Amino acid sequence: MPCDEDKSRMMPEAILHNEAKESVISIKSLYKSFGENKVLNGVNLELYKGENVVVLGRSGSGKSVLIKIIAGLLKPDEGNVTVLGERVDLLSLRELQELRLRIGFSFQSSALYDGMSVRENLEFPLVRNQRKLNRKQVNDAVEQVLHDVGLSQTINQMPSELSGGQKKRIGIARTLILKPEIMLYDEPTGGIDPITCVDINHLINKVQQQYNTSSIIITHDLTCAKMTGNRVAILVDGKIAKEGSFDDVFESQEPGIKAFYNYNFIK
Amino acid sequence: MQNNQNTIQAKAPQKSITERISTFFTGLYDIYKFILRFSREAFTPPYEFKEFIRQCFNMGYRSLGIISLTGFITGIVFTKQSRPSLADFGATSWLPSLVSLALIRALAPLITALIAAGKIGSNIGAELGSMNVTEQIDAMEVSGTNPFNFLVVTRVLAVTLTLPILMMYASFVGLMGSYLNINQNELTSFTSYIHDAFARITFLDIFASLFKSLVYGFTIGITGCFLGYKTTQGTVGVGKAANSSVVISMFLIFIEEIIIVQVVNAMR
């Protein structure tokens, strides 16, 4: 399926011309191994305010590990990650919890709470982090995010009654309810049909504009990369092999990058 | 055949004794850290009161049926089985005392705990295990909430506080079962039965049973939560967590029973 919507052409002017760049995530020389398996092998990456960076890579290349380290769910072996000016590895649990309120994390599996309805899923982070809100304010916030993701009708449904695409959207809505400054998407289009994928891509762009978020999008879907990424970074052998606009990255003749492009349906 | 054996060996390499000992002590240290974290989080606000009540309802109210059935049958069967031995000495009038002592001191706490280990322990292990492997616990963590407080503290407290209530209920139902049997055979009145049943029960008996139930409840809760919270290996891991929750809880309950009985007997 050809994709004409190249997001890197729509990059904010300031970012495009290296002006007034404010880094919101800075990753320096990041290493992570699981036993003998070296997953990240010196990753360096910057995310600037207002942009969407897509991290592409093959399955098992360490993309999900990278954003789990950013969110403080995993600890790096070496290197450091600075998010909104805070070194993630040096924060106490309480400080990390406060920082996480400014980060939205959309899981590959959506990770909706099985035992709770859509309304309860959305209320869960809100009522625990903003305890002064009254019932009406909570209801309004839930209805607003559901409206933003286009699923107002599902408010009383259970996660088991939702389709894969709907679950992804509700997962995104659950993070948006706290109005995060940064969004981390783990395979947002993984396991769903191509048409719903395009809807999710539009939603990611809508979130960027409406909520003024900066995002890291982890994917191996080139359509998603092209539609949502202001900048693309490709992870090969645990390192960022190349980064830049979508076209710049895939003009590369490096075998690891070329192979990735050649085997994708977008060729 | 030879190939198959090689494959199996390759898939599951045997651990050396040193590795097994090391894994055992690492596991013990992890449990120690888990209990320490529980003790800290249980007294740290915010308190998940609503979830605690929900868990108490799930664990307590929904266990009443099976506790009633087993308590009642235990009361009847214990009375029936004890009668011939007492009858040989012409001492069937001691049946109410015997049954009440056996029920309150040993049978009710133990039966309630074993049923709870099977019903509640496996449920906690499976529920937290599946939440873990489907990243629901991670999702709670990244949304700035404390999953340990919401999932572990509420469940452990709920089962710890619910079990003594279930134990008292099981004792009551067991005594009623016993009364039915005694009333049928010896035509003893209810007032007389209750008088005889409680004649030899002391405060220490009731206190020890309540204390035992608290300990068993805590054991079931912590074991289920620990194994569920640390689940790995996907759905296979969930099954293992549920199964191990029951087996380990039951094993620990028997060990605790032996220790508590020794201590209480020394105090008597």
Interface residues (C-beta under 8 A of the other chain):
Chain A: K68 A71 L73 Q97 E98 R100 L101 I103 F105 F107 Q108 S109 A111 L112 Y113 D114 F124 P125 R128 N129 R131 G171 R174 T175 L178
Chain B: P46 S130 M131 T134 E135 Q136 D138 A139 M140 E141 V142 S143 G144 T145 N146
